[in-house]
């Protein structure tokens, strides 16, 4: 597969929302696309964004994305990069693209003097867990909670 990894552009947002919906379905989560394009545009493309996104472009469309933020770790007393989402359409898997995306985030994290990179994946996503273990990531057994406000 011919592809490139680049920063998300405003024109990518409609497809990014579709990919977000597919990602949510894969993770067996609820997702309402209403208002998401506007919300992502506001956050990704403002003067000082808190959310960043790389997309995987194949020919004329995007087939995957990774989003990330920066946060501060109390225990490490330093910044870390948090990978919020990584998703590739089925046809874009098994080409090493996921590892390329992670490597891109590792480089960004190093440039920003981050102490580490963190992320979560569902326990049932055994394929992803095997991949993350293969690239040297270490899992932690914690329960993820969400409290609606």
N, C-alpha and C positions, 0 to 999 in steps of 0.2 A: 504494500500500500504506500503510495506517495503522500506524504503529509508534511506539515510544518507546525511548529509550536510558536505562538506569538501572543502578544497582549490582546486581550479582548477589546473589540472596537464597538462603538455604538450600534453599528449595523448588525452585529452578532447577537444582540439582545433577544430578538424574537426566537431564534433557534436556541439560545442559552436557556430560555424559559422552558422550551420543549425538552431539552436535555435534563433540566432540573426535575421536570415532571417524571421523565423516564427513570431518573435516579431514585426519586421518592418511591415510585412503584416497585423498583428492584429491591429497595430496603423495606418494603411493605409499610410505608408511611403515607399519611394523608398529605395531599398537596393541592392547593387551590391556586391556579395560575393568575387569578384576577389580581391586578395591580402589581404583579411581580416585575414586569418589564420596567415600569416607572420607578419602582423602588430600587431595583438594581442599577438603573441609569443614574439615579440620584446618588447612590453610594459609591459606585465604581468611578464615576466621572466628575466628582466635585474637586474643589481646590485641595482638600486634605482628606483623601478617602481612608476609610477604615477597612475596606474590603478590596481585594485585588484578585484578578482573574487572568489566567492563561487559557487559551483555547487551542485545540488541535484542528487545524484546517486541512481538509483533504479535497483537492480540486476546488469546487465552488461552495462547499459547505463545511460547517464545523461538525465534528463527530465525537468531540469530547471536550472536557474542561477540568480545570482544577482551580479552586478558590482558596484564598488564604488570608490570614490576618496576622497581626503581631500583638503579643501580649506580654505581660510581665509575670515572672514566677517568683513568688515569695520565697520558696525554699532555695532556689538557685540565686536569688537576688540579681536576676538579669532577665533580659528579653528572650523570648522564644517565638518561633514561627509556628502558627497553628494552621494545619491543612484542614479547612472546613469541609470541602467536598472534592472528590476525584471520581470522575465517571467517564467511561468510554462506551460508545455504542458497541454492541456485540461484534459487528463487522470490523471494528478497529482494535479488537483485542488480539493478543498473542503476536504482536509485532514489536514488543519492547517499548511501546509508547508510554505505558504507565511508569516504567522505570525512568524514562527520559523526563517525564513530568516531575517525578520525585527528585531527580538529580537537579533539575532547574530550580526547584524550591530550596534544595540544600544550598545551592550557590547563592541564591537570594538571601537566605538566612545567614550565611557566612558573611556576605557583604554588609549586612545590617548588624553584625556582631551578636547574633542570637546564639544562645547556649545549646539549644537543641530544637528539634522539630517534633510536634505532637499531633496526633489525630485519633479518631475513633472509627471503628467499623462494627457492624452487627456481628454477634457471635455466630450466626448462621452463615455468614459470608466466608466459608472455608477457603474458597479459591483466593480471596484477597488476603486472608490471614497467612496462607502458605506463601504467597508472593511477598508480603511484608517480612515474614521470617527469613525468607531467602535473601532479601537485600540487607539483612542485618538489624532490622527493627526488633525491639523487645516489647512484648505486650504486658499490660498490667491488668490484673483482675479488679475491676471497679464497676460499680453499677452507675449507669448514667441516669440522672433525674432531670425532668423538665417540670417547671412550675409555671403554668400559664398566669400571666399578669393582666 
